[in-house]
Amino acid sequence: MKTICPTIIDKVAVITGGAKGIGAEISRLFSRKGYAVAICYKKSKTQADELAAELNEAGGNAVALYADLLSVNGAESLRNEVMNLFGKISVLINNAGSCEYGLLAQFSEADIMRSVSDNLLSAIFASKAFYDDFAFGKNGCIINISSVWGISGASMESVYSAAKAGVIGFTRALAKELAPCGVRVNAVAPGAIDTDMLARFSNEEKSEIVSEIPAGRLGKPVDIAQTVWFLASDRASYITGQTINVSGGYVF
């Protein structure tokens, strides 16, 4: 297979959950910054294809790739496709995830396993699949998307909070493991961001959330994308193992 645009590939960003919301804004920003972009999706094929077309029409080099990251084999299949297309990886952004909302007593075993798999295991499996490319390449970075609830915990989101806390622990440990190879690993913890994940709340409930945010507004996907870009840039060359809280002061 060949890349869509016949350009020399210098930097490649792989964004899991890259088709919608935060992931889409990350894909757009990295494309504007000159990266070839792999927009990874599991269910959002139409959105991923449309976003790839949008970025390519703007002069970028983007491709939509199916990725089932709930197994090692699925993650390795993604890695092999990325290497066949681009021959390298510069940045892996583990953004794939979902949010189960409700009392723990109401969750089925399937609900719990899905939340842990979507939010934690997907990041672990994707990082494992690209591990040797980073370690032997002695360059690049991994950025994991956690949540402020991984820092403080949230009522009605106990399993999600646990999984996102796991992402933070994974980030810290992997950062130590890969630092001798010149590879940085960091995380971003979004607060209340105006995406589909807030769609279950009414306007009144959203207003109540905003009233608790010192910055006085919901976050935007671009707020997270800009933070991810900073962590991937040379300006963050001495930062690893950290989790950046981007919540407008909602959680400390």
ChimeraX attribute file (.defattr): number of C-alpha atoms within 10 A of each C-alpha:
attribute: neighborCount
match mode: 1-to-1
recipient: residues
	/A:1	9
	/A:2	8
	/A:3	16
	/A:4	15
	/A:5	14
	/A:6	8
	/A:7	10
	/A:8	8
	/A:9	15
	/A:10	12
	/A:11	18
	/A:12	24
	/A:13	27
	/A:14	28
	/A:15	26
	/A:16	30
	/A:17	26
	/A:18	30
	/A:19	31
	/A:20	19
	/A:21	17
	/A:22	24
	/A:23	26
	/A:24	22
	/A:25	21
	/A:26	29
	/A:27	31
	/A:28	23
	/A:29	19
	/A:30	24
	/A:31	24
	/A:32	15
	/A:33	12
	/A:34	16
	/A:35	22
	/A:36	30
	/A:37	30
	/A:38	30
	/A:39	30
	/A:40	28
	/A:41	25
	/A:42	16
	/A:43	13
	/A:44	15
	/A:45	16
	/A:46	11
	/A:47	17
	/A:48	26
	/A:49	17
	/A:50	13
	/A:51	23
	/A:52	26
	/A:53	18
	/A:54	14
	/A:55	20
	/A:56	18
	/A:57	11
	/A:58	11
	/A:59	13
	/A:60	23
	/A:61	24
	/A:62	28
	/A:63	23
	/A:64	23
	/A:65	23
	/A:66	20
	/A:67	23
	/A:68	21
	/A:69	26
	/A:70	20
	/A:71	15
	/A:72	16
	/A:73	14
	/A:74	17
	/A:75	22
	/A:76	20
	/A:77	18
	/A:78	23
	/A:79	23
	/A:80	14
	/A:81	16
	/A:82	23
	/A:83	15
	/A:84	13
	/A:85	15
	/A:86	20
	/A:87	12
	/A:88	19
	/A:89	24
	/A:90	20
	/A:91	25
	/A:92	24
	/A:93	27
	/A:94	28
	/A:95	24
	/A:96	25
	/A:97	22
	/A:98	15
	/A:99	16
	/A:100	19
	/A:101	17
	/A:102	13
	/A:103	12
	/A:104	15
	/A:105	6
	/A:106	9
	/A:107	14
	/A:108	10
	/A:109	8
	/A:110	8
	/A:111	15
	/A:112	17
	/A:113	13
	/A:114	20
	/A:115	21
	/A:116	23
	/A:117	20
	/A:118	21
	/A:119	28
	/A:120	27
	/A:121	22
	/A:122	26
	/A:123	30
	/A:124	23
	/A:125	21
	/A:126	28
	/A:127	23
	/A:128	15
	/A:129	21
	/A:130	21
	/A:131	15
	/A:132	11
	/A:133	18
	/A:134	24
	/A:135	17
	/A:136	11
	/A:137	15
	/A:138	16
	/A:139	17
	/A:140	23
	/A:141	26
	/A:142	29
	/A:143	27
	/A:144	28
	/A:145	27
	/A:146	32
	/A:147	27
	/A:148	24
	/A:149	22
	/A:150	22
	/A:151	19
	/A:152	12
	/A:153	18
	/A:154	15
	/A:155	12
	/A:156	13
	/A:157	16
	/A:158	19
	/A:159	27
	/A:160	28
	/A:161	26
	/A:162	20
	/A:163	24
	/A:164	27
	/A:165	23
	/A:166	20
	/A:167	28
	/A:168	25
	/A:169	16
	/A:170	19
	/A:171	27
	/A:172	18
	/A:173	13
	/A:174	20
	/A:175	22
	/A:176	15
	/A:177	14
	/A:178	20
	/A:179	17
	/A:180	11
	/A:181	15
	/A:182	16
	/A:183	24
	/A:184	30
	/A:185	29
	/A:186	26
	/A:187	28
	/A:188	24
	/A:189	24
	/A:190	26
	/A:191	22
	/A:192	23
	/A:193	20
	/A:194	16
	/A:195	14
	/A:196	11
	/A:197	13
	/A:198	14
	/A:199	10
	/A:200	10
	/A:201	12
	/A:202	10
	/A:203	11
	/A:204	9
	/A:205	12
	/A:206	17
	/A:207	14
	/A:208	11
	/A:209	16
	/A:210	18
	/A:211	14
	/A:212	14
	/A:213	18
	/A:214	12
	/A:215	13
	/A:216	14
	/A:217	18
	/A:218	20
	/A:219	20
	/A:220	17
	/A:221	19
	/A:222	18
	/A:223	17
	/A:224	25
	/A:225	21
	/A:226	15
	/A:227	19
	/A:228	23
	/A:229	17
	/A:230	13
	/A:231	25
	/A:232	25
	/A:233	13
	/A:234	10
	/A:235	10
	/A:236	13
	/A:237	15
	/A:238	8
	/A:239	14
	/A:240	23
	/A:241	20
	/A:242	17
	/A:243	23
	/A:244	19
	/A:245	21
	/A:246	21
	/A:247	23
	/A:248	20
	/A:249	13
	/A:250	20
	/A:251	19
	/A:252	10
